[in-house]
Amino acid sequence: MKKLILAFAIMVSLVSFGQEREGKGKFQSEQDVEAQIKKMTSDLNLSTKQQSEVKALLMDQFNKRKQMRAERKKGKESGAQISDEKKAEMKKHMIDEQLEMKTKMKKILSEEQLKKLEELKKERRKEMHEKGPKGKKPMDKEVK
């Protein structure tokens, strides 16, 4: 179970790398994917070939997520409840997608770039942990 959670955390941080939005999911538009590519290019020094490969990968992921959101919206509008089996199936599918994404990224990026990406993900996770839920920093408590 810990491995699954770790895989999920890695994939989410990879996708959401460097972007913050409150109340919205990542990659709401093609412009968000473009911004992500620019951020990764500057942070990881991506070549032109790597940029196009990563862009294709992120656009594919964006389109899949867009389709999934439309399906969920249709389900919510019809008032259908999601069964526990369906939830488990969705989680399994998400984990499979994450592992596939990670495998594809390994083929595109060099070892140095992968290490740098992992470091950036760790920093991002640390920032998210420090901010707490919904990106709000915890209030400092006064010491009396």
Secondary structure, DSSP 4 states (H G I P E B T S, - for coil): -HHHHHHHHHHHHHHHTT---SSS-S--SHHHHHHHHHHHHHHHT--HHHHHHHHHHHHHHHHHHHHHHHHHHHHHHHTPPPPHHHHHHHHHHHHHHHHHHHHHHHHHS-HHHHHHHHHHHHHHHHHHHHH-GGGPPPPPPPP-
